[in-house]
Amino acid sequence: MRFQVLDIVPHTAHPVTGEIISVHERLTRVVETAVLAERLGFDSYAVGERHAGEFVSSAPTVLLGAIAQATERILLSTGVTVISLLDPVRVAEDYATVDQLSGGRLEIVIGKGNEDRHFPMFGLELARQYEYLTENYELLRRLLRETGVDWAGTHHADLSGVTTWPRPFDGPFRIWHGSATSTHAVDLAARWGDPIFSANALQPRENYKILIDRYREKLVEHGHDPAVGYVGSGSGGLFLADTDAEAIAEYRPVYEGFAAKMRAAHAGDDRPGKVTSFATVEEAVAHGPALVGTPERVAEKIVDYHRAYRHDVQSVSVNPVLPYATQHEVLTRFATEVIPLVRRELTTTLWGPDDKARAAGFTARD
């Protein structure tokens, strides 16, 4: 199995102490943690994109450019590039620039995003979010692969003979499709033979498994080799300690504080994926995707989830309100104590020599 660190760059006060660091320090930590992730042997580092709420990830390409210069070998990614909001011409230009800066170490995950408020900010209609997703992806796909593109669509202006610059480092970089609540994203990925990345953060595993299973069925229906159907999985938080009881006790204030805040912010909104299904940390550990406990228990849980998802890459996120030293300690323990246990049980061809569609400048180290 492969492993990724994801930071969607929330910037909010600690739910108990009210403490909050400066934006400058928060962004600096993103780059520093990417450097640490590379040193620890993680395969990938991803940043999110948000344009509303308590986040400072509105410019992921800027962050990835900084990370590209600060690292040498780790694969760079997104979680997600909110393609429904963006001009595909600009996306092609910006991410090809990151691809060039990194020496071909880029793959991105696209999606419509989990935030409703960003659509009016960009003069767009929430009701058409999946129309935007489909059209913008299909135009982006062509711009990365072709020169002299002619285009006539519904939402984007017509194009005549357009070539975006710079071109990607060595052919088009791979695009994954973020999957959380809708069949639309997995159907779009299956149609084009692209991999998917399941959010696997806020709901019971059955909700995500339905979409993953549908993706694999549709992939074959569209005539694609099942071997190209790589699947990634997120997680509902990560915290490690010497005993399960210690991990739960230490993580409880952070997890339950934010869970309560999320429920209050979305009061009356019962759509799946908007709030966590698990109010307590015990529920999140027992019935949800949260990776909280000893390294052995967390490794067992990843393997257990793999039985349902058969995923190839596990993404983890550390809550940024934890003490900075604790964040790095958790990632270090995960890399040195959890990853070896999981890799004894699970293998994949993703990002290895046999994965011919992998980023041109990256090959995973087994």
C-alpha positions as semicolon CSV with decimal commas, in nm:
position;residue;x (nm);y (nm);z (nm)
1;M;0,000;0,000;0,000
2;R;0,103;0,362;-0,059
3;F;0,066;0,644;0,192
4;Q;-0,012;1,013;0,164
5;V;-0,032;1,309;0,399
6;L;-0,319;1,549;0,322
7;D;-0,364;1,901;0,460
8;I;-0,672;2,095;0,352
9;V;-0,523;2,379;0,557
10;P;-0,798;2,461;0,806
11;H;-0,716;2,768;1,010
12;T;-0,930;2,783;1,318
13;A;-0,901;2,821;1,692
14;H;-0,849;2,527;1,924
15;P;-1,204;2,423;2,030
16;V;-1,110;2,422;2,399
17;T;-0,834;2,680;2,450
18;G;-0,928;2,921;2,171
19;E;-0,563;2,946;2,070
20;I;-0,488;3,017;1,703
21;I;-0,160;3,071;1,520
22;S;-0,098;3,333;1,251
23;V;-0,174;3,264;0,884
24;H;0,195;3,305;0,806
25;E;0,288;3,034;1,054
26;R;0,008;2,805;0,938
27;L;0,121;2,821;0,575
28;T;0,486;2,781;0,670
29;R;0,396;2,464;0,857
30;V;0,237;2,318;0,542
31;V;0,570;2,335;0,361
32;E;0,770;2,219;0,664
33;T;0,542;1,918;0,710
34;A;0,578;1,825;0,343
35;V;0,955;1,821;0,392
36;L;0,908;1,599;0,698
37;A;0,674;1,366;0,507
38;E;0,937;1,323;0,237
39;R;1,208;1,253;0,494
40;L;0,985;0,994;0,664
41;G;0,924;0,810;0,338
42;F;0,560;0,896;0,268
43;D;0,482;0,853;-0,100
44;S;0,271;1,166;-0,149
45;Y;0,182;1,501;0,003
46;A;-0,144;1,671;-0,090
47;V;-0,296;2,012;-0,019
48;G;-0,662;2,104;-0,032
49;E;-0,848;2,392;-0,191
50;R;-1,118;2,593;-0,014
51;H;-1,268;2,933;-0,088
52;A;-1,509;2,976;0,202
53;G;-1,495;2,908;0,573
54;E;-1,201;2,883;0,810
55;F;-0,936;2,766;0,562
56;V;-0,629;2,923;0,404
57;S;-0,598;2,688;0,108
58;S;-0,744;2,918;-0,158
59;A;-0,419;2,909;-0,360
60;P;-0,305;2,544;-0,366
61;T;-0,081;2,593;-0,668
62;V;0,120;2,854;-0,478
63;L;0,164;2,612;-0,187
64;L;0,256;2,328;-0,421
65;G;0,510;2,549;-0,597
66;A;0,676;2,619;-0,263
67;I;0,668;2,250;-0,172
68;A;0,810;2,154;-0,512
69;Q;1,114;2,370;-0,442
70;A;1,153;2,247;-0,084
71;T;1,139;1,875;-0,171
72;E;1,314;1,640;-0,410
73;R;1,126;1,315;-0,455
74;I;0,782;1,306;-0,289
75;L;0,477;1,301;-0,518
76;L;0,267;1,619;-0,501
77;S;-0,111;1,613;-0,516
78;T;-0,433;1,795;-0,427
79;G;-0,735;1,708;-0,222
80;V;-0,920;1,841;-0,414
81;T;-0,870;2,081;-0,701
82;V;-1,219;2,235;-0,714
83;I;-1,253;2,207;-1,089
84;S;-1,623;2,306;-1,083
85;L;-1,520;2,662;-0,992
86;L;-1,219;2,706;-1,213
87;D;-1,132;2,798;-1,569
88;P;-0,975;2,483;-1,719
89;V;-0,735;2,696;-1,925
90;R;-0,597;2,848;-1,606
91;V;-0,590;2,510;-1,432
92;A;-0,388;2,363;-1,718
93;E;-0,142;2,654;-1,703
94;D;-0,103;2,659;-1,326
95;Y;-0,066;2,287;-1,266
96;A;0,163;2,233;-1,565
97;T;0,385;2,500;-1,405
98;V;0,388;2,303;-1,078
99;D;0,456;1,985;-1,276
100;Q;0,757;2,151;-1,439
101;L;0,887;2,297;-1,111
102;S;0,866;1,956;-0,944
103;G;1,033;1,771;-1,229
104;G;0,721;1,570;-1,310
105;R;0,612;1,483;-0,954
106;L;0,249;1,588;-0,986
107;E;-0,086;1,410;-0,992
108;I;-0,405;1,592;-0,894
109;V;-0,743;1,497;-0,752
110;I;-1,038;1,694;-0,891
111;G;-1,388;1,742;-0,755
112;K;-1,675;1,985;-0,709
113;G;-1,573;2,058;-0,350
114;N;-1,769;2,008;-0,029
115;E;-1,851;2,376;0,022
116;D;-2,174;2,528;-0,115
117;R;-2,083;2,891;-0,044
118;H;-1,800;2,908;-0,295
119;F;-2,029;2,889;-0,601
120;P;-2,187;3,235;-0,566
121;M;-1,841;3,375;-0,488
122;F;-1,743;3,279;-0,843
123;G;-2,073;3,382;-1,001
124;L;-2,183;3,021;-1,043
125;E;-2,500;2,828;-0,963
126;L;-2,494;2,551;-0,704
127;A;-2,759;2,359;-0,900
128;R;-2,518;2,324;-1,193
129;Q;-2,216;2,205;-0,996
130;Y;-2,204;1,866;-1,168
131;E;-2,243;2,025;-1,512
132;Y;-1,942;2,245;-1,434
133;L;-1,749;1,945;-1,302
134;T;-1,800;1,741;-1,617
135;E;-1,739;2,012;-1,874
136;N;-1,439;2,163;-1,699
137;Y;-1,277;1,823;-1,651
138;E;-1,326;1,720;-2,012
139;L;-1,180;2,047;-2,139
140;L;-0,887;2,024;-1,896
141;R;-0,819;1,671;-2,013
142;R;-0,790;1,787;-2,372
143;L;-0,576;2,090;-2,290
144;L;-0,321;1,871;-2,111
145;R;-0,307;1,621;-2,395
146;E;-0,346;1,827;-2,707
147;T;-0,221;2,141;-2,877
148;G;-0,435;2,364;-3,096
149;V;-0,754;2,276;-2,907
150;D;-1,091;2,373;-3,058
151;W;-1,377;2,372;-2,808
152;A;-1,746;2,452;-2,806
153;G;-1,921;2,384;-2,476
154;T;-2,204;2,510;-2,259
155;H;-2,034;2,699;-1,977
156;H;-1,687;2,784;-2,104
157;A;-1,621;3,025;-2,389
158;D;-1,549;2,862;-2,724
159;L;-1,182;2,805;-2,804
160;S;-1,009;2,802;-3,139
161;G;-0,663;2,654;-3,178
162;V;-0,564;2,705;-2,813
163;T;-0,241;2,562;-2,672
164;T;-0,173;2,621;-2,304
165;W;0,179;2,691;-2,181
166;P;0,383;2,557;-2,022
167;R;0,314;2,205;-2,132
168;P;0,328;1,935;-1,862
169;F;0,674;1,803;-1,774
170;D;0,651;1,478;-1,974
171;G;0,302;1,424;-2,106
172;P;-0,024;1,478;-1,920
173;F;-0,013;1,417;-1,545
174;R;-0,267;1,176;-1,401
175;I;-0,600;1,307;-1,274
176;W;-0,790;1,132;-0,994
177;H;-1,157;1,200;-0,913
178;G;-1,258;1,282;-0,557
179;S;-1,556;1,078;-0,436
180;A;-1,762;1,153;-0,126
181;T;-2,139;1,142;-0,169
182;S;-2,241;1,133;-0,534
183;T;-2,245;0,875;-0,811
184;H;-2,160;1,151;-1,060
185;A;-1,791;1,168;-0,973
186;V;-1,733;0,792;-0,982
187;D;-1,926;0,760;-1,309
188;L;-1,715;1,035;-1,467
189;A;-1,395;0,866;-1,353
190;A;-1,509;0,527;-1,481
191;R;-1,607;0,671;-1,819
192;W;-1,254;0,799;-1,877
193;G;-1,064;0,519;-1,703
194;D;-0,928;0,742;-1,426
195;P;-0,867;0,643;-1,060
196;I;-1,081;0,767;-0,770
197;F;-1,005;0,895;-0,421
198;S;-1,273;0,825;-0,159
199;A;-1,308;1,095;0,108
200;N;-1,374;0,829;0,374
201;A;-1,389;1,089;0,647
202;L;-1,733;1,163;0,789
203;Q;-1,964;0,870;0,713
204;P;-1,987;0,496;0,781
205;R;-1,776;0,282;0,552
206;E;-2,082;0,135;0,380
207;N;-2,167;0,474;0,228
208;Y;-1,825;0,498;0,065
209;K;-1,810;0,130;-0,032
210;I;-2,127;0,166;-0,239
211;L;-1,956;0,432;-0,450
212;I;-1,628;0,241;-0,477
213;D;-1,809;-0,075;-0,588
214;R;-2,011;0,121;-0,843
215;Y;-1,692;0,275;-0,979
216;R;-1,535;-0,064;-1,041
217;E;-1,851;-0,194;-1,209
218;K;-1,880;0,110;-1,437
219;L;-1,508;0,099;-1,519
220;V;-1,550;-0,248;-1,669
221;E;-1,875;-0,149;-1,841
222;H;-1,685;0,127;-2,021
223;G;-1,430;-0,125;-2,145
224;H;-1,135;-0,030;-1,927
225;D;-0,883;-0,272;-1,780
226;P;-0,969;-0,312;-1,409
227;A;-0,596;-0,278;-1,339
228;V;-0,617;0,098;-1,405
229;G;-0,888;0,136;-1,141
230;Y;-0,674;0,249;-0,853
231;V;-0,857;0,365;-0,541
232;G;-0,740;0,600;-0,267
233;S;-0,898;0,640;0,075
234;G;-0,897;0,926;0,322
235;S;-0,937;0,899;0,698
236;G;-1,137;1,066;0,970
237;G;-0,840;1,188;1,171
238;L;-0,514;1,042;1,303
239;F;-0,376;1,023;1,654
240;L;-0,135;0,768;1,803
241;A;-0,037;0,686;2,160
242;D;0,109;0,400;2,359
243;T;-0,236;0,267;2,454
244;D;-0,578;0,293;2,290
245;A;-0,722;0,449;2,606
246;E;-0,451;0,713;2,613
247;A;-0,504;0,800;2,247
248;I;-0,881;0,836;2,292
249;A;-0,846;1,047;2,606
250;E;-0,591;1,283;2,452
251;Y;-0,773;1,320;2,121
252;R;-1,125;1,352;2,266
253;P;-1,126;1,734;2,325
254;V;-1,008;1,805;1,971
255;Y;-1,232;1,555;1,793
256;E;-1,551;1,619;1,990
257;G;-1,498;1,995;1,997
258;F;-1,481;2,012;1,620
259;A;-1,763;1,759;1,574
260;A;-1,994;1,978;1,784
261;K;-1,885;2,289;1,595
262;M;-1,955;2,120;1,263
263;R;-2,302;2,010;1,371
264;A;-2,388;2,361;1,486
265;A;-2,266;2,515;1,161
266;H;-2,482;2,277;0,954
267;A;-2,788;2,264;1,178
268;G;-3,090;2,153;0,977
269;D;-2,879;2,027;0,685
270;D;-2,915;1,649;0,670
271;R;-2,728;1,593;0,345
272;P;-2,463;1,320;0,374
273;G;-2,104;1,433;0,396
274;K;-2,170;1,773;0,549
275;V;-2,123;1,674;0,914
276;T;-1,961;1,376;1,080
277;S;-2,186;1,081;1,155
278;F;-1,995;1,019;1,480
279;A;-2,044;1,259;1,771
280;T;-1,793;1,098;2,008
281;V;-1,440;0,983;1,948
282;E;-1,536;0,632;2,064
283;E;-1,801;0,617;1,788
284;A;-1,554;0,746;1,529
285;V;-1,300;0,480;1,628
286;A;-1,546;0,191;1,658
287;H;-1,774;0,264;1,363
288;G;-1,602;0,533;1,155
289;P;-1,275;0,585;0,972
290;A;-1,084;0,769;1,248
291;L;-0,735;0,624;1,299
292;V;-0,693;0,672;1,673
293;G;-0,512;0,429;1,900
294;T;-0,188;0,239;1,921
295;P;0,017;0,192;1,602
296;E;-0,083;-0,175;1,602
297;R;-0,454;-0,095;1,633
298;V;-0,437;0,168;1,358
299;A;-0,253;-0,072;1,126
300;E;-0,520;-0,336;1,191
301;K;-0,793;-0,086;1,108
302;I;-0,635;0,014;0,777
303;V;-0,607;-0,353;0,681
304;D;-0,968;-0,409;0,789
305;Y;-1,089;-0,119;0,574
306;H;-0,889;-0,259;0,285
307;R;-1,103;-0,570;0,296
308;A;-1,399;-0,350;0,205
309;Y;-1,236;-0,094;-0,025
310;R;-0,934;-0,280;-0,172
311;H;-0,770;0,062;-0,187
312;D;-0,416;0,127;-0,304
313;V;-0,328;0,444;-0,114
314;Q;-0,417;0,553;0,238
315;S;-0,425;0,926;0,306
316;V;-0,390;1,060;0,660
317;S;-0,439;1,405;0,812
318;V;-0,323;1,537;1,148
319;N;-0,537;1,800;1,317
320;P;-0,343;2,131;1,302
321;V;-0,460;2,254;1,644
322;L;-0,253;1,985;1,813
323;P;0,084;2,109;1,939
324;Y;0,316;2,131;1,640
325;A;0,567;1,892;1,795
326;T;0,285;1,644;1,858
327;Q;0,174;1,664;1,494
328;H;0,522;1,569;1,379
329;E;0,551;1,299;1,644
330;V;0,227;1,140;1,524
331;L;0,343;1,143;1,160
332;T;0,680;1,001;1,260
333;R;0,523;0,717;1,458
334;F;0,282;0,647;1,173
335;A;0,569;0,624;0,924
336;T;0,797;0,415;1,142
337;E;0,547;0,196;1,326
338;V;0,221;0,177;1,126
339;I;0,335;0,176;0,763
340;P;0,569;-0,124;0,798
341;L;0,290;-0,330;0,960
342;V;0,044;-0,249;0,682
343;R;0,292;-0,310;0,403
344;R;0,358;-0,660;0,538
345;E;-0,006;-0,736;0,459
346;L;-0,091;-0,524;0,154
347;T;0,078;-0,459;-0,179
348;T;-0,006;-0,255;-0,489
349;T;0,141;-0,169;-0,828
350;L;0,041;0,197;-0,785
351;W;0,334;0,436;-0,845
352;G;0,568;0,143;-0,894
353;P;0,760;0,046;-1,210
354;D;0,460;-0,140;-1,353
355;D;0,232;0,165;-1,320
356;K;0,293;0,319;-1,660
357;A;0,056;0,614;-1,601
358;R;0,234;0,732;-1,285
359;A;0,383;1,080;-1,261
360;A;0,682;1,101;-1,494
361;G;0,924;1,212;-1,223
362;F;0,820;0,977;-0,945
363;T;0,861;0,607;-0,867
364;A;0,762;0,479;-0,523
365;R;1,022;0,309;-0,309
366;D;0,917;-0,027;-0,171
